[in-house]
Amino acid sequence: MIAGGPGFGAGAAAYVVVHAVVHKRGRWLPSLAAHHKLHHNDPTVNFGVTTTLLDRLMGTIGVEKRE
């Protein structure tokens, strides 16, 4: 048996669902959608889709630049 198989599978499925919701229904998770949108504009920041916690801990959080 592969270590973490069912748990890993469930986590991966949850990630895919949240990622799809953020992209298609951003109004349900507006702050998370805004956080992730910045990643598409600057691929060096905001890797988190399901949470901003790891970006904060790893120093990869980016902020929107206002002109």
Secondary structure, 3 states (H helix, E strand, C coil): CCCCHHHHHHHHHHHHHHHHHHHHCHHHCHHHHHHHHHHHHCCCCCCCCCCCHHHHHHCCCCCCCCC
